[in-house]
Amino acid sequence: MSNIQRTAALVFGVVFLLIGVLGFIPALIPGGALLGIFMLNGLHSVVHLLFGVLGIAAAFTGTGRLYNRGAGVIYLILGILGFIPSLVPNGLLLGLVMINIADNILHLGIGIVLCYVGFALQERRAGLQRA
């Protein structure tokens, strides 16, 4: 596994883990919004913790590319689903995870970055090795 795959999985894993923990500190989420911008609830924070643990584990087990691809696709899908009003009744994606427009944009951005790292950088390296 390339260093970029490992590094991306580790960085995103640590950030997700940190956000997951911060999501459980009520003083940091007045009105349910982390930093006053991103909507959170308990399940949303648990999801962040899960992606954090998986990212860190992937970085240390040589499965960073798989994590980057999988998490990237999942976050792209979550970002897209968040823009479908019928799937977000009362600000809850699928009635479970609290989100808002800022979350949707962030999820799309995370998905794009992780997909780029997981898919495009891998193809680019393979192309350079063939030449």
TALIN-V802593 format. One record per helix or strand of 2 or more residues. SS is the DSSP state (H for helix, E for strand). FROM is the first residue (numbers start at 0). TO is the last residue. If there is no record, write none. Layout:
# TALIN-V802593
((SS/FROM/TO) (SS/FROM/TO))
This chain:
# TALIN-V802593
((H/2/21) (H/25/27) (H/29/31) (E/32/33) (E/37/38) (H/41/60) (H/63/80) (H/84/86) (E/87/88) (E/91/92) (E/96/97) (H/100/129))
